[in-house]
Amino acid sequence: MQAADRELDVKGLACPLPILRTKKALAEMVSGQLLRVVATDAHAAKDFQAFARQTGNELLSTVEDNATFEFIFKRK
């Protein structure tokens, strides 16, 4: 997988802050760019799947490692 164009650290934040910060970051990016988001919210995986469906931004991958989640989004 290619490197992300931008990274966002939302560790320690609870819903809805990870989603709101991700939405803001994606809005500042151009179509096709990749955003890597690192989160610790236990509900993040479910929340980001719903976010991707609702916004049309593609969730390319979700990786969980030791209660830390990494998400790769592709800007629509």
N, CA, C, O and CB atoms as a CASP TS submission, in Angstrom:
PFRMAT TS
TARGET T0000
AUTHOR 0000-0000-0000
METHOD Language model
MODEL 1
PARENT N/A
ATOM      1  N   MET     1       0.852  -1.196   0.000  1.00  0.00           N
ATOM      2  CA  MET     1       0.000   0.000   0.000  1.00  0.00           C
ATOM      3  C   MET     1       0.887   1.246   0.000  1.00  0.00           C
ATOM      4  O   MET     1       1.922   1.297   0.665  1.00  0.00           O
ATOM      5  CB  MET     1      -0.964   0.006   1.237  1.00  0.00           C
ATOM      6  N   GLN     2       0.459   2.227  -0.752  1.00  0.00           N
ATOM      7  CA  GLN     2       1.259   3.455  -0.824  1.00  0.00           C
ATOM      8  C   GLN     2       1.149   4.243   0.485  1.00  0.00           C
ATOM      9  O   GLN     2       0.210   4.064   1.260  1.00  0.00           O
ATOM     10  CB  GLN     2       0.805   4.332  -2.020  1.00  0.00           C
ATOM     11  N   ALA     3       2.107   5.094   0.701  1.00  0.00           N
ATOM     12  CA  ALA     3       2.130   5.900   1.923  1.00  0.00           C
ATOM     13  C   ALA     3       0.969   6.889   1.927  1.00  0.00           C
ATOM     14  O   ALA     3       0.535   7.371   0.881  1.00  0.00           O
ATOM     15  CB  ALA     3       3.474   6.650   2.055  1.00  0.00           C
ATOM     16  N   ALA     4       0.479   7.176   3.128  1.00  0.00           N
ATOM     17  CA  ALA     4      -0.612   8.137   3.271  1.00  0.00           C
ATOM     18  C   ALA     4      -0.104   9.543   2.971  1.00  0.00           C
ATOM     19  O   ALA     4       1.049   9.879   3.243  1.00  0.00           O
ATOM     20  CB  ALA     4      -1.221   8.071   4.693  1.00  0.00           C
ATOM     21  N   ASP     5      -0.992  10.353   2.405  1.00  0.00           N
ATOM     22  CA  ASP     5      -0.661  11.744   2.122  1.00  0.00           C
ATOM     23  C   ASP     5      -0.704  12.587   3.388  1.00  0.00           C
ATOM     24  O   ASP     5      -0.050  13.625   3.487  1.00  0.00           O
ATOM     25  CB  ASP     5      -1.615  12.316   1.078  1.00  0.00           C
ATOM     26  N   ARG     6      -1.490  12.116   4.355  1.00  0.00           N
ATOM     27  CA  ARG     6      -1.652  12.860   5.604  1.00  0.00           C
ATOM     28  C   ARG     6      -1.930  11.873   6.724  1.00  0.00           C
ATOM     29  O   ARG     6      -2.505  10.809   6.492  1.00  0.00           O
ATOM     30  CB  ARG     6      -2.799  13.913   5.495  1.00  0.00           C
ATOM     31  N   GLU     7      -1.521  12.222   7.939  1.00  0.00           N
ATOM     32  CA  GLU     7      -1.766  11.370   9.094  1.00  0.00           C
ATOM     33  C   GLU     7      -2.521  12.146  10.155  1.00  0.00           C
ATOM     34  O   GLU     7      -2.318  13.347  10.329  1.00  0.00           O
ATOM     35  CB  GLU     7      -0.447  10.824   9.663  1.00  0.00           C
ATOM     36  N   LEU     8      -3.393  11.445  10.860  1.00  0.00           N
ATOM     37  CA  LEU     8      -4.210  12.065  11.899  1.00  0.00           C
ATOM     38  C   LEU     8      -4.180  11.167  13.130  1.00  0.00           C
ATOM     39  O   LEU     8      -4.533   9.990  13.055  1.00  0.00           O
ATOM     40  CB  LEU     8      -5.680  12.299  11.407  1.00  0.00           C
ATOM     41  N   ASP     9      -3.762  11.722  14.252  1.00  0.00           N
ATOM     42  CA  ASP     9      -3.691  10.990  15.513  1.00  0.00           C
ATOM     43  C   ASP     9      -4.857  11.421  16.392  1.00  0.00           C
ATOM     44  O   ASP     9      -4.898  12.555  16.870  1.00  0.00           O
ATOM     45  CB  ASP     9      -2.329  11.235  16.234  1.00  0.00           C
ATOM     46  N   VAL    10      -5.808  10.508  16.603  1.00  0.00           N
ATOM     47  CA  VAL    10      -6.950  10.804  17.464  1.00  0.00           C
ATOM     48  C   VAL    10      -6.982   9.848  18.660  1.00  0.00           C
ATOM     49  O   VAL    10      -8.040   9.572  19.225  1.00  0.00           O
ATOM     50  CB  VAL    10      -8.267  10.708  16.666  1.00  0.00           C
ATOM     51  N   LYS    11      -5.795   9.349  19.033  1.00  0.00           N
ATOM     52  CA  LYS    11      -5.708   8.449  20.188  1.00  0.00           C
ATOM     53  C   LYS    11      -6.153   9.196  21.446  1.00  0.00           C
ATOM     54  O   LYS    11      -5.828  10.367  21.645  1.00  0.00           O
ATOM     55  CB  LYS    11      -4.256   7.898  20.359  1.00  0.00           C
ATOM     56  N   GLY    12      -6.901   8.489  22.281  1.00  0.00           N
ATOM     57  CA  GLY    12      -7.361   9.059  23.537  1.00  0.00           C
ATOM     58  C   GLY    12      -8.659   9.845  23.426  1.00  0.00           C
ATOM     59  O   GLY    12      -9.222  10.260  24.439  1.00  0.00           O
ATOM     60  N   LEU    13      -9.132  10.050  22.214  1.00  0.00           N
ATOM     61  CA  LEU    13     -10.382  10.790  22.019  1.00  0.00           C
ATOM     62  C   LEU    13     -11.542   9.819  21.866  1.00  0.00           C
ATOM     63  O   LEU    13     -11.395   8.746  21.280  1.00  0.00           O
ATOM     64  CB  LEU    13     -10.288  11.715  20.782  1.00  0.00           C
ATOM     65  N   ALA    14     -12.697  10.205  22.399  1.00  0.00           N
ATOM     66  CA  ALA    14     -13.897   9.374  22.301  1.00  0.00           C
ATOM     67  C   ALA    14     -14.855   9.971  21.280  1.00  0.00           C
ATOM     68  O   ALA    14     -14.793  11.157  20.958  1.00  0.00           O
ATOM     69  CB  ALA    14     -14.588   9.237  23.678  1.00  0.00           C
ATOM     70  N   CYS    15     -15.735   9.122  20.784  1.00  0.00           N
ATOM     71  CA  CYS    15     -16.741   9.542  19.815  1.00  0.00           C
ATOM     72  C   CYS    15     -17.513  10.738  20.384  1.00  0.00           C
ATOM     73  O   CYS    15     -17.852  10.720  21.568  1.00  0.00           O
ATOM     74  CB  CYS    15     -17.710   8.363  19.468  1.00  0.00           C
ATOM     75  N   PRO    16     -17.796  11.749  19.613  1.00  0.00           N
ATOM     76  CA  PRO    16     -17.664  11.833  18.159  1.00  0.00           C
ATOM     77  C   PRO    16     -16.370  12.497  17.669  1.00  0.00           C
ATOM     78  O   PRO    16     -16.224  12.715  16.466  1.00  0.00           O
ATOM     79  CB  PRO    16     -18.828  12.579  17.610  1.00  0.00           C
ATOM     80  N   LEU    17     -15.441  12.821  18.551  1.00  0.00           N
ATOM     81  CA  LEU    17     -14.258  13.589  18.137  1.00  0.00           C
ATOM     82  C   LEU    17     -13.421  12.923  17.040  1.00  0.00           C
ATOM     83  O   LEU    17     -13.009  13.619  16.113  1.00  0.00           O
ATOM     84  CB  LEU    17     -13.388  13.832  19.329  1.00  0.00           C
ATOM     85  N   PRO    18     -13.145  11.610  17.094  1.00  0.00           N
ATOM     86  CA  PRO    18     -12.365  11.023  15.993  1.00  0.00           C
ATOM     87  C   PRO    18     -13.038  11.199  14.629  1.00  0.00           C
ATOM     88  O   PRO    18     -12.373  11.477  13.631  1.00  0.00           O
ATOM     89  CB  PRO    18     -12.138   9.542  16.255  1.00  0.00           C
ATOM     90  N   ILE    19     -14.343  11.035  14.600  1.00  0.00           N
ATOM     91  CA  ILE    19     -15.082  11.199  13.335  1.00  0.00           C
ATOM     92  C   ILE    19     -15.038  12.649  12.881  1.00  0.00           C
ATOM     93  O   ILE    19     -14.786  12.920  11.707  1.00  0.00           O
ATOM     94  CB  ILE    19     -16.551  10.735  13.491  1.00  0.00           C
ATOM     95  N   LEU    20     -15.277  13.579  13.786  1.00  0.00           N
ATOM     96  CA  LEU    20     -15.289  14.999  13.416  1.00  0.00           C
ATOM     97  C   LEU    20     -13.924  15.449  12.901  1.00  0.00           C
ATOM     98  O   LEU    20     -13.846  16.186  11.918  1.00  0.00           O
ATOM     99  CB  LEU    20     -15.704  15.859  14.617  1.00  0.00           C
ATOM    100  N   ARG    21     -12.856  15.016  13.551  1.00  0.00           N
ATOM    101  CA  ARG    21     -11.504  15.411  13.109  1.00  0.00           C
ATOM    102  C   ARG    21     -11.148  14.756  11.780  1.00  0.00           C
ATOM    103  O   ARG    21     -10.471  15.361  10.948  1.00  0.00           O
ATOM    104  CB  ARG    21     -10.454  15.034  14.175  1.00  0.00           C
ATOM    105  N   THR    22     -11.602  13.522  11.580  1.00  0.00           N
ATOM    106  CA  THR    22     -11.359  12.833  10.306  1.00  0.00           C
ATOM    107  C   THR    22     -12.111  13.535   9.182  1.00  0.00           C
ATOM    108  O   THR    22     -11.571  13.734   8.094  1.00  0.00           O
ATOM    109  CB  THR    22     -11.787  11.345  10.394  1.00  0.00           C
ATOM    110  N   LYS    23     -13.350  13.904   9.449  1.00  0.00           N
ATOM    111  CA  LYS    23     -14.157  14.605   8.445  1.00  0.00           C
ATOM    112  C   LYS    23     -13.480  15.921   8.046  1.00  0.00           C
ATOM    113  O   LYS    23     -13.417  16.256   6.863  1.00  0.00           O
ATOM    114  CB  LYS    23     -15.589  14.875   8.987  1.00  0.00           C
ATOM    115  N   LYS    24     -12.982  16.653   9.022  1.00  0.00           N
ATOM    116  CA  LYS    24     -12.310  17.927   8.758  1.00  0.00           C
ATOM    117  C   LYS    24     -11.035  17.714   7.938  1.00  0.00           C
ATOM    118  O   LYS    24     -10.772  18.443   6.983  1.00  0.00           O
ATOM    119  CB  LYS    24     -11.976  18.642  10.080  1.00  0.00           C
ATOM    120  N   ALA    25     -10.248  16.704   8.324  1.00  0.00           N
ATOM    121  CA  ALA    25      -9.003  16.430   7.605  1.00  0.00           C
ATOM    122  C   ALA    25      -9.278  16.040   6.157  1.00  0.00           C
ATOM    123  O   ALA    25      -8.597  16.514   5.247  1.00  0.00           O
ATOM    124  CB  ALA    25      -8.216  15.319   8.306  1.00  0.00           C
ATOM    125  N   LEU    26     -10.272  15.180   5.937  1.00  0.00           N
ATOM    126  CA  LEU    26     -10.600  14.758   4.572  1.00  0.00           C
ATOM    127  C   LEU    26     -11.098  15.935   3.735  1.00  0.00           C
ATOM    128  O   LEU    26     -10.827  16.005   2.536  1.00  0.00           O
ATOM    129  CB  LEU    26     -11.660  13.645   4.598  1.00  0.00           C
ATOM    130  N   ALA    27     -11.820  16.852   4.360  1.00  0.00           N
ATOM    131  CA  ALA    27     -12.344  18.016   3.639  1.00  0.00           C
ATOM    132  C   ALA    27     -11.211  18.907   3.128  1.00  0.00           C
ATOM    133  O   ALA    27     -11.379  19.626   2.143  1.00  0.00           O
ATOM    134  CB  ALA    27     -13.281  18.827   4.546  1.00  0.00           C
ATOM    135  N   GLU    28     -10.063  18.859   3.798  1.00  0.00           N
ATOM    136  CA  GLU    28      -8.920  19.690   3.402  1.00  0.00           C
ATOM    137  C   GLU    28      -8.036  19.002   2.360  1.00  0.00           C
ATOM    138  O   GLU    28      -7.048  19.576   1.902  1.00  0.00           O
ATOM    139  CB  GLU    28      -8.086  20.043   4.628  1.00  0.00           C
ATOM    140  N   MET    29      -8.393  17.778   1.990  1.00  0.00           N
ATOM    141  CA  MET    29      -7.579  17.010   1.050  1.00  0.00           C
ATOM    142  C   MET    29      -8.229  16.991  -0.328  1.00  0.00           C
ATOM    143  O   MET    29      -9.397  17.349  -0.479  1.00  0.00           O
ATOM    144  CB  MET    29      -7.372  15.576   1.562  1.00  0.00           C
ATOM    145  N   VAL    30      -7.466  16.572  -1.326  1.00  0.00           N
ATOM    146  CA  VAL    30      -8.018  16.481  -2.682  1.00  0.00           C
ATOM    147  C   VAL    30      -8.398  15.038  -2.984  1.00  0.00           C
ATOM    148  O   VAL    30      -7.898  14.107  -2.353  1.00  0.00           O
ATOM    149  CB  VAL    30      -7.001  17.007  -3.734  1.00  0.00           C
ATOM    150  N   SER    31      -9.278  14.867  -3.944  1.00  0.00           N
ATOM    151  CA  SER    31      -9.773  13.551  -4.327  1.00  0.00           C
ATOM    152  C   SER    31      -8.628  12.593  -4.641  1.00  0.00           C
ATOM    153  O   SER    31      -7.694  12.931  -5.367  1.00  0.00           O
ATOM    154  CB  SER    31     -10.701  13.667  -5.529  1.00  0.00           C
ATOM    155  N   GLY    32      -8.725  11.383  -4.071  1.00  0.00           N
ATOM    156  CA  GLY    32      -7.729  10.363  -4.329  1.00  0.00           C
ATOM    157  C   GLY    32      -6.613  10.294  -3.309  1.00  0.00           C
ATOM    158  O   GLY    32      -5.871   9.312  -3.268  1.00  0.00           O
ATOM    159  N   GLN    33      -6.482  11.331  -2.477  1.00  0.00           N
ATOM    160  CA  GLN    33      -5.427  11.307  -1.461  1.00  0.00           C
ATOM    161  C   GLN    33      -5.793  10.330  -0.342  1.00  0.00           C
ATOM    162  O   GLN    33      -6.965  10.035  -0.108  1.00  0.00           O
ATOM    163  CB  GLN    33      -5.192  12.726  -0.883  1.00  0.00           C
ATOM    164  N   LEU    34      -4.752   9.834   0.344  1.00  0.00           N
ATOM    165  CA  LEU    34      -4.946   8.877   1.423  1.00  0.00           C
ATOM    166  C   LEU    34      -4.703   9.527   2.784  1.00  0.00           C
ATOM    167  O   LEU    34      -3.756  10.290   2.972  1.00  0.00           O
ATOM    168  CB  LEU    34      -4.019   7.676   1.239  1.00  0.00           C
ATOM    169  N   LEU    35      -5.588   9.200   3.728  1.00  0.00           N
ATOM    170  CA  LEU    35      -5.482   9.686   5.100  1.00  0.00           C
ATOM    171  C   LEU    35      -5.340   8.488   6.026  1.00  0.00           C
ATOM    172  O   LEU    35      -6.162   7.573   5.998  1.00  0.00           O
ATOM    173  CB  LEU    35      -6.718  10.553   5.493  1.00  0.00           C
ATOM    174  N   ARG    36      -4.297   8.495   6.847  1.00  0.00           N
ATOM    175  CA  ARG    36      -4.087   7.454   7.862  1.00  0.00           C
ATOM    176  C   ARG    36      -4.549   8.015   9.198  1.00  0.00           C
ATOM    177  O   ARG    36      -4.083   9.065   9.641  1.00  0.00           O
ATOM    178  CB  ARG    36      -2.575   6.995   7.928  1.00  0.00           C
ATOM    179  N   VAL    37      -5.475   7.299   9.835  1.00  0.00           N
ATOM    180  CA  VAL    37      -6.017   7.721  11.130  1.00  0.00           C
ATOM    181  C   VAL    37      -5.655   6.664  12.173  1.00  0.00           C
ATOM    182  O   VAL    37      -5.864   5.470  11.956  1.00  0.00           O
ATOM    183  CB  VAL    37      -7.575   7.929  11.058  1.00  0.00           C
ATOM    184  N   VAL    38      -5.111   7.110  13.304  1.00  0.00           N
ATOM    185  CA  VAL    38      -4.786   6.207  14.408  1.00  0.00           C
ATOM    186  C   VAL    38      -5.684   6.584  15.589  1.00  0.00           C
ATOM    187  O   VAL    38      -5.710   7.735  16.027  1.00  0.00           O
ATOM    188  CB  VAL    38      -3.251   6.290  14.797  1.00  0.00           C
ATOM    189  N   ALA    39      -6.419   5.586  16.093  1.00  0.00           N
ATOM    190  CA  ALA    39      -7.396   5.834  17.154  1.00  0.00           C
ATOM    191  C   ALA    39      -7.319   4.745  18.221  1.00  0.00           C
ATOM    192  O   ALA    39      -6.795   3.657  17.981  1.00  0.00           O
ATOM    193  CB  ALA    39      -8.821   5.907  16.571  1.00  0.00           C
ATOM    194  N   THR    40      -7.849   5.058  19.406  1.00  0.00           N
ATOM    195  CA  THR    40      -7.916   4.072  20.485  1.00  0.00           C
ATOM    196  C   THR    40      -9.351   3.840  20.962  1.00  0.00           C
ATOM    197  O   THR    40      -9.578   2.990  21.823  1.00  0.00           O
ATOM    198  CB  THR    40      -7.050   4.521  21.654  1.00  0.00           C
ATOM    199  N   ASP    41     -10.301   4.563  20.432  1.00  0.00           N
ATOM    200  CA  ASP    41     -11.705   4.406  20.812  1.00  0.00           C
ATOM    201  C   ASP    41     -12.169   2.999  20.412  1.00  0.00           C
ATOM    202  O   ASP    41     -12.045   2.609  19.251  1.00  0.00           O
ATOM    203  CB  ASP    41     -12.600   5.508  20.135  1.00  0.00           C
ATOM    204  N   ALA    42     -12.700   2.246  21.370  1.00  0.00           N
ATOM    205  CA  ALA    42     -13.131   0.865  21.116  1.00  0.00           C
ATOM    206  C   ALA    42     -14.213   0.774  20.044  1.00  0.00           C
ATOM    207  O   ALA    42     -14.352  -0.260  19.392  1.00  0.00           O
ATOM    208  CB  ALA    42     -13.641   0.239  22.400  1.00  0.00           C
ATOM    209  N   HIS    43     -14.970   1.835  19.859  1.00  0.00           N
ATOM    210  CA  HIS    43     -16.047   1.833  18.861  1.00  0.00           C
ATOM    211  C   HIS    43     -15.593   2.382  17.510  1.00  0.00           C
ATOM    212  O   HIS    43     -16.394   2.490  16.582  1.00  0.00           O
ATOM    213  CB  HIS    43     -17.227   2.646  19.369  1.00  0.00           C
ATOM    214  N   ALA    44     -14.336   2.723  17.402  1.00  0.00           N
ATOM    215  CA  ALA    44     -13.838   3.398  16.199  1.00  0.00           C
ATOM    216  C   ALA    44     -14.079   2.590  14.926  1.00  0.00           C
ATOM    217  O   ALA    44     -14.481   3.156  13.909  1.00  0.00           O
ATOM    218  CB  ALA    44     -12.358   3.679  16.343  1.00  0.00           C
ATOM    219  N   ALA    45     -13.843   1.292  14.963  1.00  0.00           N
ATOM    220  CA  ALA    45     -13.985   0.480  13.752  1.00  0.00           C
ATOM    221  C   ALA    45     -15.413   0.566  13.208  1.00  0.00           C
ATOM    222  O   ALA    45     -15.620   0.790  12.015  1.00  0.00           O
ATOM    223  CB  ALA    45     -13.610  -0.990  14.040  1.00  0.00           C
ATOM    224  N   LYS    46     -16.373   0.388  14.077  1.00  0.00           N
ATOM    225  CA  LYS    46     -17.781   0.457  13.677  1.00  0.00           C
ATOM    226  C   LYS    46     -18.146   1.880  13.217  1.00  0.00           C
ATOM    227  O   LYS    46     -18.821   2.062  12.204  1.00  0.00           O
ATOM    228  CB  LYS    46     -18.698   0.018  14.851  1.00  0.00           C
ATOM    229  N   ASP    47     -17.696   2.863  13.969  1.00  0.00           N
ATOM    230  CA  ASP    47     -17.999   4.260  13.641  1.00  0.00           C
ATOM    231  C   ASP    47     -17.422   4.656  12.288  1.00  0.00           C
ATOM    232  O   ASP    47     -18.097   5.311  11.493  1.00  0.00           O
ATOM    233  CB  ASP    47     -17.458   5.187  14.725  1.00  0.00           C
ATOM    234  N   PHE    48     -16.167   4.261  12.019  1.00  0.00           N
ATOM    235  CA  PHE    48     -15.537   4.657  10.760  1.00  0.00           C
ATOM    236  C   PHE    48     -16.129   3.919   9.567  1.00  0.00           C
ATOM    237  O   PHE    48     -16.153   4.467   8.465  1.00  0.00           O
ATOM    238  CB  PHE    48     -14.042   4.410  10.824  1.00  0.00           C
ATOM    239  N   GLN    49     -16.610   2.685   9.756  1.00  0.00           N
ATOM    240  CA  GLN    49     -17.290   1.985   8.665  1.00  0.00           C
ATOM    241  C   GLN    49     -18.560   2.729   8.280  1.00  0.00           C
ATOM    242  O   GLN    49     -18.839   2.922   7.097  1.00  0.00           O
ATOM    243  CB  GLN    49     -17.620   0.529   9.066  1.00  0.00           C
ATOM    244  N   ALA    50     -19.324   3.146   9.275  1.00  0.00           N
ATOM    245  CA  ALA    50     -20.552   3.903   9.018  1.00  0.00           C
ATOM    246  C   ALA    50     -20.221   5.255   8.383  1.00  0.00           C
ATOM    247  O   ALA    50     -20.907   5.700   7.463  1.00  0.00           O
ATOM    248  CB  ALA    50     -21.352   4.107  10.329  1.00  0.00           C
ATOM    249  N   PHE    51     -19.175   5.898   8.877  1.00  0.00           N
ATOM    250  CA  PHE    51     -18.745   7.190   8.329  1.00  0.00           C
ATOM    251  C   PHE    51     -18.410   7.057   6.840  1.00  0.00           C
ATOM    252  O   PHE    51     -18.804   7.904   6.038  1.00  0.00           O
ATOM    253  CB  PHE    51     -17.520   7.730   9.109  1.00  0.00           C
ATOM    254  N   ALA    52     -17.694   6.013   6.477  1.00  0.00           N
ATOM    255  CA  ALA    52     -17.309   5.801   5.085  1.00  0.00           C
ATOM    256  C   ALA    52     -18.550   5.604   4.210  1.00  0.00           C
ATOM    257  O   ALA    52     -18.640   6.173   3.122  1.00  0.00           O
ATOM    258  CB  ALA    52     -16.368   4.584   4.964  1.00  0.00           C
ATOM    259  N   ARG    53     -19.495   4.806   4.679  1.00  0.00           N
ATOM    260  CA  ARG    53     -20.740   4.588   3.916  1.00  0.00           C
ATOM    261  C   ARG    53     -21.506   5.896   3.725  1.00  0.00           C
ATOM    262  O   ARG    53     -22.024   6.160   2.640  1.00  0.00           O
ATOM    263  CB  ARG    53     -21.639   3.556   4.633  1.00  0.00           C
ATOM    264  N   GLN    54     -21.577   6.702   4.761  1.00  0.00           N
ATOM    265  CA  GLN    54     -22.375   7.927   4.718  1.00  0.00           C
ATOM    266  C   GLN    54     -21.731   9.034   3.887  1.00  0.00           C
ATOM    267  O   GLN    54     -22.432   9.837   3.272  1.00  0.00           O
ATOM    268  CB  GLN    54     -22.611   8.428   6.116  1.00  0.00           C
ATOM    269  N   THR    55     -20.397   9.079   3.866  1.00  0.00           N
ATOM    270  CA  THR    55     -19.713  10.191   3.198  1.00  0.00           C
ATOM    271  C   THR    55     -19.205   9.851   1.806  1.00  0.00           C
ATOM    272  O   THR    55     -18.922  10.753   1.018  1.00  0.00           O
ATOM    273  CB  THR    55     -18.565  10.649   4.035  1.00  0.00           C
ATOM    274  N   GLY    56     -19.084   8.557   1.487  1.00  0.00           N
ATOM    275  CA  GLY    56     -18.560   8.165   0.188  1.00  0.00           C
ATOM    276  C   GLY    56     -17.043   8.101   0.137  1.00  0.00           C
ATOM    277  O   GLY    56     -16.478   7.715  -0.887  1.00  0.00           O
ATOM    278  N   ASN    57     -16.374   8.472   1.223  1.00  0.00           N
ATOM    279  CA  ASN    57     -14.921   8.295   1.296  1.00  0.00           C
ATOM    280  C   ASN    57     -14.662   6.807   1.529  1.00  0.00           C
ATOM    281  O   ASN    57     -15.346   6.168   2.329  1.00  0.00           O
ATOM    282  CB  ASN    57     -14.275   9.184   2.444  1.00  0.00           C
ATOM    283  N   GLU    58     -13.671   6.263   0.824  1.00  0.00           N
ATOM    284  CA  GLU    58     -13.439   4.825   0.873  1.00  0.00           C
ATOM    285  C   GLU    58     -12.536   4.438   2.043  1.00  0.00           C
ATOM    286  O   GLU    58     -11.454   4.999   2.218  1.00  0.00           O
ATOM    287  CB  GLU    58     -12.824   4.349  -0.437  1.00  0.00           C
ATOM    288  N   LEU    59     -12.996   3.476   2.839  1.00  0.00           N
ATOM    289  CA  LEU    59     -12.190   2.936   3.928  1.00  0.00           C
ATOM    290  C   LEU    59     -11.409   1.760   3.344  1.00  0.00           C
ATOM    291  O   LEU    59     -11.955   0.675   3.142  1.00  0.00           O
ATOM    292  CB  LEU    59     -13.085   2.495   5.169  1.00  0.00           C
ATOM    293  N   LEU    60     -10.124   1.992   3.077  1.00  0.00           N
ATOM    294  CA  LEU    60      -9.300   0.985   2.403  1.00  0.00           C
ATOM    295  C   LEU    60      -8.837  -0.118   3.330  1.00  0.00           C
ATOM    296  O   LEU    60      -8.753  -1.275   2.918  1.00  0.00           O
ATOM    297  CB  LEU    60      -8.106   1.637   1.778  1.00  0.00           C
ATOM    298  N   SER    61      -8.536   0.218   4.577  1.00  0.00           N
ATOM    299  CA  SER    61      -8.081  -0.818   5.505  1.00  0.00           C
ATOM    300  C   SER    61      -8.330  -0.419   6.946  1.00  0.00           C
ATOM    301  O   SER    61      -8.385   0.759   7.300  1.00  0.00           O
ATOM    302  CB  SER    61      -6.602  -1.107   5.298  1.00  0.00           C
ATOM    303  N   THR    62      -8.478  -1.458   7.764  1.00  0.00           N
ATOM    304  CA  THR    62      -8.629  -1.304   9.202  1.00  0.00           C
ATOM    305  C   THR    62      -7.713  -2.335   9.847  1.00  0.00           C
ATOM    306  O   THR    62      -7.816  -3.527   9.558  1.00  0.00           O
ATOM    307  CB  THR    62     -10.131  -1.484   9.662  1.00  0.00           C
ATOM    308  N   VAL    63      -6.827  -1.886  10.709  1.00  0.00           N
ATOM    309  CA  VAL    63      -5.916  -2.793  11.399  1.00  0.00           C
ATOM    310  C   VAL    63      -5.992  -2.499  12.887  1.00  0.00           C
ATOM    311  O   VAL    63      -5.894  -1.346  13.308  1.00  0.00           O
ATOM    312  CB  VAL    63      -4.451  -2.647  10.870  1.00  0.00           C
ATOM    313  N   GLU    64      -6.170  -3.560  13.687  1.00  0.00           N
ATOM    314  CA  GLU    64      -6.170  -3.399  15.143  1.00  0.00           C
ATOM    315  C   GLU    64      -4.900  -4.034  15.696  1.00  0.00           C
ATOM    316  O   GLU    64      -4.558  -5.167  15.361  1.00  0.00           O
ATOM    317  CB  GLU    64      -7.446  -4.041  15.791  1.00  0.00           C
ATOM    318  N   ASP    65      -4.218  -3.289  16.540  1.00  0.00           N
ATOM    319  CA  ASP    65      -3.006  -3.804  17.160  1.00  0.00           C
ATOM    320  C   ASP    65      -2.941  -3.304  18.598  1.00  0.00           C
ATOM    321  O   ASP    65      -2.702  -2.121  18.841  1.00  0.00           O
ATOM    322  CB  ASP    65      -1.741  -3.374  16.363  1.00  0.00           C
ATOM    323  N   ASN    66      -3.155  -4.209  19.549  1.00  0.00           N
ATOM    324  CA  ASN    66      -3.023  -3.836  20.953  1.00  0.00           C
ATOM    325  C   ASN    66      -3.952  -2.696  21.363  1.00  0.00           C
ATOM    326  O   ASN    66      -3.513  -1.752  22.019  1.00  0.00           O
ATOM    327  CB  ASN    66      -1.602  -3.450  21.239  1.00  0.00           C
ATOM    328  N   ALA    67      -5.215  -2.770  20.989  1.00  0.00           N
ATOM    329  CA  ALA    67      -6.230  -1.754  21.315  1.00  0.00           C
ATOM    330  C   ALA    67      -5.990  -0.423  20.619  1.00  0.00           C
ATOM    331  O   ALA    67      -6.607   0.581  20.974  1.00  0.00           O
ATOM    332  CB  ALA    67      -6.272  -1.530  22.805  1.00  0.00           C
ATOM    333  N   THR    68      -5.107  -0.405  19.639  1.00  0.00           N
ATOM    334  CA  THR    68      -4.923   0.774  18.794  1.00  0.00           C
ATOM    335  C   THR    68      -5.375   0.394  17.390  1.00  0.00           C
ATOM    336  O   THR    68      -5.031  -0.670  16.875  1.00  0.00           O
ATOM    337  CB  THR    68      -3.423   1.275  18.804  1.00  0.00           C
ATOM    338  N   PHE    69      -6.146   1.276  16.789  1.00  0.00           N
ATOM    339  CA  PHE    69      -6.680   1.019  15.464  1.00  0.00           C
ATOM    340  C   PHE    69      -6.033   1.940  14.446  1.00  0.00           C
ATOM    341  O   PHE    69      -5.761   3.107  14.730  1.00  0.00           O
ATOM    342  CB  PHE    69      -8.198   1.192  15.452  1.00  0.00           C
ATOM    343  N   GLU    70      -5.788   1.404  13.259  1.00  0.00           N
ATOM    344  CA  GLU    70      -5.269   2.221  12.162  1.00  0.00           C
ATOM    345  C   GLU    70      -6.238   2.094  10.992  1.00  0.00           C
ATOM    346  O   GLU    70      -6.593   0.988  10.583  1.00  0.00           O
ATOM    347  CB  GLU    70      -3.812   1.781  11.749  1.00  0.00           C
ATOM    348  N   PHE    71      -6.653   3.220  10.468  1.00  0.00           N
ATOM    349  CA  PHE    71      -7.582   3.248   9.344  1.00  0.00           C
ATOM    350  C   PHE    71      -6.936   4.009   8.193  1.00  0.00           C
ATOM    351  O   PHE    71      -6.261   5.017   8.405  1.00  0.00           O
ATOM    352  CB  PHE    71      -8.938   3.899   9.750  1.00  0.00           C
ATOM    353  N   ILE    72      -7.144   3.524   6.986  1.00  0.00           N
ATOM    354  CA  ILE    72      -6.690   4.239   5.803  1.00  0.00           C
ATOM    355  C   ILE    72      -7.927   4.609   4.988  1.00  0.00           C
ATOM    356  O   ILE    72      -8.672   3.740   4.535  1.00  0.00           O
ATOM    357  CB  ILE    72      -5.680   3.377   4.958  1.00  0.00           C
ATOM    358  N   PHE    73      -8.129   5.900   4.812  1.00  0.00           N
ATOM    359  CA  PHE    73      -9.235   6.412   4.005  1.00  0.00           C
ATOM    360  C   PHE    73      -8.714   6.957   2.694  1.00  0.00           C
ATOM    361  O   PHE    73      -7.622   7.522   2.635  1.00  0.00           O
ATOM    362  CB  PHE    73     -10.009   7.498   4.763  1.00  0.00           C
ATOM    363  N   LYS    74      -9.498   6.786   1.640  1.00  0.00           N
ATOM    364  CA  LYS    74      -9.214   7.409   0.356  1.00  0.00           C
ATOM    365  C   LYS    74     -10.266   8.477   0.133  1.00  0.00           C
ATOM    366  O   LYS    74     -11.462   8.188   0.123  1.00  0.00           O
ATOM    367  CB  LYS    74      -9.202   6.360  -0.811  1.00  0.00           C
ATOM    368  N   ARG    75      -9.821   9.711  -0.046  1.00  0.00           N
ATOM    369  CA  ARG    75     -10.730  10.850  -0.236  1.00  0.00           C
ATOM    370  C   ARG    75     -11.513  10.664  -1.527  1.00  0.00           C
ATOM    371  O   ARG    75     -10.943  10.362  -2.576  1.00  0.00           O
ATOM    372  CB  ARG    75      -9.945  12.196  -0.265  1.00  0.00           C
ATOM    373  N   LYS    76     -12.821  10.847  -1.439  1.00  0.00           N
ATOM    374  CA  LYS    76     -13.667  10.687  -2.636  1.00  0.00           C
ATOM    375  C   LYS    76     -13.437  11.785  -3.647  1.00  0.00           C
ATOM    376  O   LYS    76     -14.069  11.793  -4.704  1.00  0.00           O
ATOM    377  CB  LYS    76     -15.131  10.661  -2.250  1.00  0.00           C
TER
END
